[in-house]
Amino acid sequence: MIRIEIDEPTLARTRIAISPLAEVFCSVALLQRNPDGAPWPYTEWALRAREILRIDPAVAPVRLYLELPSRSPDFLCPIPLTSTPTLAEQLDQLRETPADVVAAQLPKYPSADLRIFTTNRTEVLKRLADGIEAYWERAIAPHWPAMRAALDEEVLLRARALAADGPDALLSQLHERIKWERPVLTLVKPLEQSFEAVNQRLLLVPLIFSRGALMCSSDHPDIVMVTYQARGSALLASSPQPVADDRLSILVGRGRAAVLRALRTPATTTGLAAALGLAPSTISEHLTGLQAAGVVHRRRAGRRVLYGLEPAGIALVTLLGDDSAATEFVS
């Protein structure tokens, strides 16, 4: 467990951001954790990415991430400085990591053999950033427009929840393996760590490549970053995940059952398509039927239309949709 005791000023400064560089870091960690094949929806992507890392000399520096232990210095995956940084901006941030930051962080992680950063910091950071750029272009860039759309929607929904209901409500609904019991935020994972966040800023970063591997960055003096799994990883798959029949899918059909389950968090048509790995036209057809049946509503939020569950839809999902035999599309 990672337990973070958060004081009121830090809680009040909760913000949300995306991080292309953290997607890179977690995508390589996903390969490291699944040497014999990644689970759906990452299976086919992982095969291609592993081959890229194996044969492409331009991405060789990224293999450093494959060798890292469960805890590593934050400077290898720096905290985003804005809410929507580009990869280029984050790579510049990585290249320009000050010597005193490296010197301060390395002693905290004795299990990570990173002495090369103390002897040849500038050149090693440049090679790593160049390798990440090459890896990004080959393994992630083809998926990035769809990933970015899914992440933008995630940020929109979480920002609305933060503004409407406050940080307590946001943190309590963030992820099934993130527990909020004021003033302690607990990340449920094998690593044991505890620390306090006093007069800092809590930065929440949704990731497509998280696959439940929650990260926590605590080396920054002003910011504590916590990452979590965003909806939308199904966009990496070439076909939807097979699902078993359950009472809800028998009643309304598999596709509509998946949409109803996904709408426990409001979403747009595009967001649902990314989350479920289905075509937007298919999602629209399901939403039209569910709205006509009175179990789904639509509401405009700025330029977007968000769909959510009506009380009847909530009742359907609660009573029929949580069978242990059911397998959801959403990762």
C-alpha positions in Angstrom: 0.0 0.0 0.0 1.1 3.6 -0.6 -0.5 5.9 1.9 -0.5 9.6 1.4 -1.7 11.8 4.2 -3.0 15.0 2.6 -3.5 18.2 4.4 -6.2 20.7 3.6 -4.2 23.2 1.5 -2.9 20.3 -0.7 -6.4 18.9 -1.1 -7.8 22.3 -2.1 -5.1 22.5 -4.8 -6.1 19.2 -6.5 -5.7 19.5 -10.3 -5.9 17.2 -13.3 -3.4 16.9 -16.2 -2.4 14.5 -19.0 1.2 13.3 -19.6 2.4 11.8 -22.9 5.7 11.0 -21.2 4.0 9.1 -18.4 2.1 7.1 -21.1 5.5 6.1 -22.5 6.9 5.2 -19.1 3.8 3.1 -18.3 3.6 1.4 -21.7 7.2 0.1 -21.2 6.3 -0.9 -17.6 3.3 -2.8 -19.1 5.7 -4.8 -21.3 8.0 -5.4 -18.3 5.2 -6.8 -16.2 3.9 -9.0 -18.9 6.9 -10.7 -20.6 4.7 -13.6 -21.9 2.0 -11.5 -23.5 0.0 -8.5 -22.3 -3.8 -8.9 -21.6 -6.5 -7.5 -23.8 -6.8 -4.8 -25.0 -3.0 -4.4 -25.1 -2.1 -7.8 -26.6 -1.5 -6.9 -30.2 0.0 -3.5 -29.4 2.4 -5.2 -27.0 3.6 -7.6 -29.6 4.4 -4.8 -32.0 6.0 -2.6 -29.3 8.2 -5.4 -28.0 9.4 -6.0 -31.5 10.2 -2.3 -32.0 12.2 -2.4 -28.8 14.0 -5.5 -29.8 15.1 -4.6 -33.4 15.1 -0.8 -33.7 18.5 0.7 -32.6 16.9 4.2 -32.4 14.7 3.2 -29.5 17.4 1.3 -27.6 17.8 3.9 -24.8 14.2 3.3 -23.8 15.2 -0.2 -22.7 16.5 1.5 -19.5 12.8 1.6 -18.4 12.6 -2.2 -18.7 15.4 -2.5 -16.1 13.9 -0.2 -13.5 12.7 -1.6 -10.1 9.3 -0.9 -8.8 10.5 2.4 -7.4 12.6 4.8 -9.4 13.5 8.5 -9.3 10.9 11.0 -10.5 13.3 12.7 -12.9 13.0 9.7 -15.2 9.3 10.5 -15.7 9.0 14.2 -14.6 5.8 15.7 -13.5 4.0 17.7 -16.3 4.3 21.4 -15.8 1.0 22.3 -17.5 -2.3 20.5 -17.8 -1.9 19.5 -21.5 1.9 19.3 -22.3 3.1 18.0 -25.6 5.6 15.1 -25.6 8.2 17.6 -27.1 7.8 19.9 -24.1 8.2 17.0 -21.6 11.2 15.7 -23.4 12.8 19.1 -23.2 12.0 19.0 -19.5 13.8 15.6 -19.3 16.8 16.8 -21.2 17.2 19.8 -19.0 17.0 18.0 -15.6 19.4 19.9 -13.3 22.4 18.1 -11.8 21.2 18.9 -8.3 17.9 17.2 -8.9 19.6 14.0 -10.1 22.0 14.2 -7.1 19.2 14.6 -4.6 16.9 11.9 -6.0 19.3 9.0 -6.8 20.3 8.2 -3.1 16.7 7.6 -2.3 16.6 4.6 -4.7 19.6 2.4 -4.0 18.0 -0.5 -5.8 18.2 1.4 -9.1 21.6 1.3 -10.6 21.6 4.7 -12.3 25.2 5.8 -11.6 25.5 6.7 -15.3 23.4 9.7 -14.7 25.9 11.1 -12.3 29.0 10.6 -14.5 27.5 11.7 -17.9 24.1 13.2 -17.1 23.7 15.6 -20.0 24.5 13.1 -22.7 22.6 10.2 -21.1 19.5 12.3 -20.7 19.7 13.5 -24.3 20.1 9.9 -25.6 17.1 8.8 -23.4 14.9 11.6 -24.7 15.9 10.9 -28.3 15.1 7.2 -27.8 11.7 8.1 -26.3 10.9 10.3 -29.2 11.7 7.4 -31.6 9.7 4.9 -29.6 6.8 7.3 -29.4 6.7 7.8 -33.2 6.8 4.0 -33.8 4.7 2.6 -31.0 2.3 5.3 -29.7 1.9 8.1 -32.2 -0.4 6.2 -34.5 -2.8 5.8 -31.6 -2.3 9.2 -30.0 -5.2 11.1 -31.6 -7.7 8.6 -30.3 -5.9 8.4 -27.0 -5.8 12.2 -26.6 -9.6 12.4 -27.3 -10.3 9.8 -24.6 -8.0 11.6 -22.2 -9.5 15.0 -22.9 -12.9 13.5 -22.1 -11.6 12.0 -18.9 -10.1 15.3 -17.8 -13.4 17.1 -18.7 -15.5 14.7 -16.6 -13.1 14.7 -13.6 -12.8 18.5 -13.7 -16.6 18.9 -13.7 -16.8 16.5 -10.8 -14.1 18.5 -9.0 -15.9 21.8 -9.6 -19.4 20.5 -8.7 -18.7 18.2 -5.8 -15.2 19.0 -4.5 -12.0 16.9 -4.1 -13.5 14.5 -1.6 -16.1 13.2 -4.1 -13.6 13.2 -6.9 -11.0 11.1 -5.0 -13.6 8.7 -3.6 -14.7 7.7 -7.2 -11.3 7.9 -9.0 -10.4 4.2 -9.3 -11.3 0.9 -7.6 -7.8 0.6 -6.2 -7.6 4.1 -4.9 -9.2 4.6 -1.5 -9.9 8.0 0.0 -10.6 8.1 3.8 -9.8 11.6 4.8 -7.0 12.6 5.2 -5.4 9.5 3.8 -5.3 8.6 0.1 -4.4 4.9 -0.3 -3.1 3.3 -3.5 -3.7 -0.4 -3.3 -0.5 -2.1 -4.6 2.2 -4.4 -3.2 4.7 -1.6 -2.6 4.7 -0.4 1.0 5.2 3.4 1.4 3.8 6.2 3.5 4.4 9.9 3.4 2.7 13.3 4.0 1.7 15.9 1.5 1.9 19.2 3.3 1.1 22.5 1.6 1.7 21.0 -1.8 -0.5 20.4 -4.9 -2.1 17.0 -5.7 -1.9 16.3 -9.4 -4.1 13.5 -10.9 -2.9 12.1 -14.2 -5.2 9.6 -16.1 -3.3 7.1 -18.3 -4.4 4.8 -21.1 -1.4 2.5 -20.5 -1.8 2.3 -16.7 -3.5 -1.1 -16.6 -4.0 -0.6 -12.9 -0.3 0.1 -12.2 -0.9 3.2 -10.1 2.1 5.5 -9.9 2.9 8.0 -7.2 5.6 10.7 -7.6 6.8 12.2 -4.4 10.2 13.7 -5.1 8.9 17.1 -6.3 9.0 19.7 -3.5 5.6 21.3 -4.5 3.6 18.6 -6.3 2.5 15.0 -5.6 1.5 13.2 -8.7 -0.9 10.2 -8.7 -1.7 8.3 -11.9 -4.7 6.1 -12.5 -6.3 4.1 -15.3 -8.4 6.1 -17.7 -11.2 4.7 -19.7 -10.4 4.3 -23.4 -7.7 1.6 -23.5 -10.0 -0.5 -25.7 -9.0 1.8 -28.6 -5.7 -0.1 -28.7 -7.4 -3.4 -29.6 -8.3 -4.4 -33.2 -11.5 -6.1 -32.0 -13.8 -5.9 -28.9 -13.2 -8.1 -25.9 -15.4 -11.2 -25.9 -18.0 -11.1 -23.2 -20.0 -13.8 -21.4 -23.8 -13.6 -21.4 -25.2 -12.4 -18.1 -28.6 -11.3 -17.0 -28.3 -7.7 -18.2 -26.9 -8.7 -21.7 -29.6 -11.4 -22.0 -32.2 -8.7 -21.3 -30.9 -5.8 -23.5 -28.2 -7.3 -25.6 -24.4 -7.4 -25.1 -23.7 -4.1 -26.7 -26.4 -2.1 -24.8 -25.4 -3.9 -21.6 -21.8 -2.7 -22.1 -23.0 0.8 -22.8 -25.1 0.8 -19.6 -22.2 -0.4 -17.5 -19.9 2.2 -19.0 -22.4 5.0 -18.3 -22.0 4.6 -14.6 -19.6 7.5 -15.4 -21.2 9.9 -17.9 -19.5 10.0 -21.3 -19.8 11.2 -24.8 -20.4 9.0 -27.9 -16.8 9.3 -28.8 -15.7 8.5 -25.2 -17.9 5.4 -25.1 -16.6 4.2 -28.5 -13.0 4.5 -27.2 -13.8 2.9 -23.9 -15.7 0.0 -25.4 -13.8 -0.6 -28.6 -16.9 -0.1 -30.8 -17.6 2.1 -33.7 -19.2 5.5 -32.9 -22.2 4.6 -35.2 -22.8 1.5 -33.2 -22.6 3.4 -29.9 -25.1 6.0 -31.3 -27.5 3.3 -32.3 -27.3 1.7 -28.8 -27.8 5.2 -27.1 -30.8 6.0 -29.2 -32.5 2.8 -28.1 -31.6 3.2 -24.5 -32.7 6.8 -24.5 -36.0 5.8 -26.0 -36.5 3.2 -23.3 -36.0 5.9 -20.6 -32.8 4.4 -19.0 -30.3 6.9 -20.5 -30.4 10.7 -20.7 -28.4 13.2 -22.7 -27.2 16.6 -21.5 -25.1 19.3 -23.1 -21.8 20.3 -21.4 -20.3 23.2 -23.5 -19.8 21.9 -27.0 -20.1 18.2 -25.9 -23.1 16.0 -25.3 -22.8 13.8 -22.3 -24.9 10.7 -21.7 -25.7 9.3 -18.3 -27.9 6.8 -16.5 -31.5 7.7 -15.5 -32.7 6.1 -12.2 -34.2 3.2 -14.2 -30.8 2.6 -15.9 -29.0 2.7 -12.5 -31.5 0.2 -11.2 -30.9 -2.1 -14.2 -27.1 -2.0 -13.8 -27.3 -2.4 -10.0 -29.8 -5.3 -10.0 -28.7 -7.2 -13.2 -25.4 -5.8 -14.3 -22.9 -6.9 -11.6 -23.1 -10.6 -12.1 -19.7 -12.2 -11.3 -19.8 -14.1 -14.6 -20.0 -10.9 -16.6 -16.9 -9.5 -18.2 -16.9 -5.9 -19.2 -15.3 -4.3 -22.2 -13.8 -1.6 -20.1 -10.3 -2.4 -18.9 
